[in-house]
Amino acid sequence: MSLYLFILGRNWRASIAEIACFLQRKKYLGNIRNFSKNSALIEFKERVSDDQIVRLQELLGGTQKVAEVWGEIETDLVTRAFPFYKRAFKDIKKNRVEFETALKQHLVKLIPSQGQKLMFAVSVYPGEFSKPEANLQFLYPYLNNLIHSFLKENRIKNTFFKYPTRALQDGSINPIWPHNVRNYELTTSPNSELIFSFIDEHCHVCRTIAVDDPNLLKKIDEERPCPGFEFSTPPKLAKMQVNFTNIEHGQIFLDPFCGSGTHLMITALRGISFFGADIAPQMILKSCKNVEWLIRDQKLPEVPVHERFTCSDVKELSKHFSPASIHAIATEPYLGPALKQNLVKEKVIRLIQDELLPLYLTAFRTFWQLLVPDGRVSIITPVFHASDGSRIEVEISRQVREIGFKEVNLFPDHVFIKKSTLHDQLKPFFQKPGQKVSRRLNCFIKK
Ligand SMILES: C[S@@+](CC[C@H](N)C(=O)[O-])C[C@H]1O[C@@H](n2cnc3c(N)ncnc32)[C@H](O)[C@@H]1O
C-alpha cells in the first residue's frame, strides 16, 4: 500500500469524482482515505512508481499536484503553535518546540545522499482557504526558516522560494502554482516542494512528485483558431468527461454535439480515434480547423480530419454510423440560450419541458443504438439558477434508465474508506464563477 496526496482543482467535487474513477481501474486500484476541499488522501493497493504517478497526473484533468506522503502532524498541535489569537508566549514557544520535533523526523528525507545544493519551497493547503487551521502569516516564514536552518545544520547548501513580503503581511499568501513548481524544477531531486495539507485532525507532510501542465489546456482554450466563446466546454472539464468514459487506445470515441471540438482535441492528444458531429455546418468547420491546428501544433500523427466529421442532427446520427460501433461518448449538448440574467422559474421549466428534455432523450435513444454493450456516455446537463434563488436541474436519470442505460455513481461508496465530514457535499457539479448556469456531470453505461 502506498499513500499519496492529490491537490484538487477549484471544482473539488469533480476532481474527486475523477480520481475515484481512476481508483477503480486495474492499474491504479485504490481508495480515498479522507479529503478536504483542497486535497484528497489516496492509498493505492499496490506500490506505484514515480513514473506511474507522473503519467496519472498527465491523464487527470482536475488534479493540480500529486505528492507522496511522508507523515503527519496533529492539526491541533499546528493550531496551538501558530494561533490566530494572542496567547501566552511561553505556551506558543512550548508548542513550537513540540511541532519542530515532530517535523524534523520527516525532514531527514529531504537530505540528499550527496551534499548537493538544493532549492525547496513550501506550500500549505488548509482544509478550506477561507478557514485555515493555523495562522499562515506566521507558519509560512517559520517553515521556510526552520527547513533552511535544518539543511544548513546538515551541511546542505540551500535556497528557498521566497513569498512577496506584502503577501505575507496582508495574509494573501497562496500555495505555489503548478507552473512555478515546473519553472523552478521543484519535482527534480534534490529540489523539493514540501506540501503541508490539513485534512480534519491531521496535517500531512508531503513531497510533490508531479504537477499539472496548465499551459497545454490553456493553449487549447485561448489559442485555437476558432474559439467557441461562451458555448465551448472548458478543456479541463472535457478532459474529466473523457476520463469518466474509461476509453482506451484502439477504441472509438464520438462527440455528437461537438461544437468547437474541445472533447475531440482532448482525444486527439491521447491518440484515440475520434468522430465529431453537430447540427450546425459552421461548427463542423470550426471544430475541424481546431483539430487540424492541434495536430500541427503538437506534431501529432496526421489523420484525415475531414473524414471524422458529420453534419447531422443527433436524431439522424444512426444513418451515419453502424449500430454498436462506438465505445464511448463524452459531450456537452445544447444547454439553452446564453443568459444575461437568471430566468424566472416558469420560463426555466418551459425551456426544460419543451426543448432540453426532448433533445436529451432523443440523443440517448440514438446513443443506445450506436454504443457497444457497456459503452459509456459522459454528458453535461444544465442547472439553472432561477430569479427566485431556486436551482432547477434537468432530471434525466429515470427516463435514460428506461431507454436501457444504467447510471454510473461518480462517488461510489466502496472507493471511500470512511464517510468524511464533507461527504454530504459530494455532488457532481462543475461551476465557473459568474455563470448563470452550472453544469451537472452525468455518466451512464449501456446495459
Ligand atoms: C454547448 S455546444 C457544444 C460545445 C462544445 N463541447 C465545445 O467545446 O465547443 C452544443 C452544440 O450542440 C449543437 N446542437 C444543438 N442541437 C443539436 C442537435 N439536435 N443535434 C446535433 N447537434 C446539436 C450546437 O450546434 C452546438 O454546437
PDBQT file of the ligand as one rigid body, heavy atoms in Angstrom, charges set to zero:
ROOT
HETATM    1  C1  LIG A 501     -22.722  23.525 -25.847  1.00  0.00    +0.000 C 
HETATM    2  S1  LIG A 501     -22.334  23.386 -27.517  1.00  0.00    +0.000 S 
HETATM    3  C2  LIG A 501     -21.024  22.248 -27.530  1.00  0.00    +0.000 C 
HETATM    4  C3  LIG A 501     -19.761  22.862 -27.102  1.00  0.00    +0.000 C 
HETATM    5  C4  LIG A 501     -18.542  22.051 -27.394  1.00  0.00    +0.000 C 
HETATM    6  N1  LIG A 501     -18.367  20.990 -26.419  1.00  0.00    +0.000 N 
HETATM    7  C5  LIG A 501     -17.326  22.968 -27.433  1.00  0.00    +0.000 C 
HETATM    8  O1  LIG A 501     -16.408  22.806 -26.604  1.00  0.00    +0.000 OA
HETATM    9  O2  LIG A 501     -17.309  23.895 -28.244  1.00  0.00    +0.000 OA
HETATM   10  C6  LIG A 501     -23.670  22.450 -28.136  1.00  0.00    +0.000 C 
HETATM   11  C7  LIG A 501     -23.614  22.150 -29.615  1.00  0.00    +0.000 C 
HETATM   12  O3  LIG A 501     -24.725  21.310 -29.914  1.00  0.00    +0.000 OA
HETATM   13  C8  LIG A 501     -25.140  21.594 -31.249  1.00  0.00    +0.000 C 
HETATM   14  N2  LIG A 501     -26.540  21.106 -31.384  1.00  0.00    +0.000 N 
HETATM   15  C9  LIG A 501     -27.662  21.678 -30.930  1.00  0.00    +0.000 A 
HETATM   16  N3  LIG A 501     -28.724  20.910 -31.231  1.00  0.00    +0.000 NA
HETATM   17  C10 LIG A 501     -28.254  19.809 -31.869  1.00  0.00    +0.000 A 
HETATM   18  C11 LIG A 501     -28.854  18.654 -32.406  1.00  0.00    +0.000 A 
HETATM   19  N4  LIG A 501     -30.162  18.458 -32.362  1.00  0.00    +0.000 N 
HETATM   20  N5  LIG A 501     -28.052  17.716 -32.961  1.00  0.00    +0.000 NA
HETATM   21  C12 LIG A 501     -26.717  17.908 -33.027  1.00  0.00    +0.000 A 
HETATM   22  N6  LIG A 501     -26.086  18.996 -32.542  1.00  0.00    +0.000 NA
HETATM   23  C13 LIG A 501     -26.849  19.930 -31.969  1.00  0.00    +0.000 A 
HETATM   24  C14 LIG A 501     -24.974  23.100 -31.372  1.00  0.00    +0.000 C 
HETATM   25  O4  LIG A 501     -24.813  23.481 -32.708  1.00  0.00    +0.000 OA
HETATM   26  C15 LIG A 501     -23.702  23.351 -30.515  1.00  0.00    +0.000 C 
HETATM   27  O5  LIG A 501     -22.572  23.436 -31.330  1.00  0.00    +0.000 OA
ENDROOT
TORSDOF 0
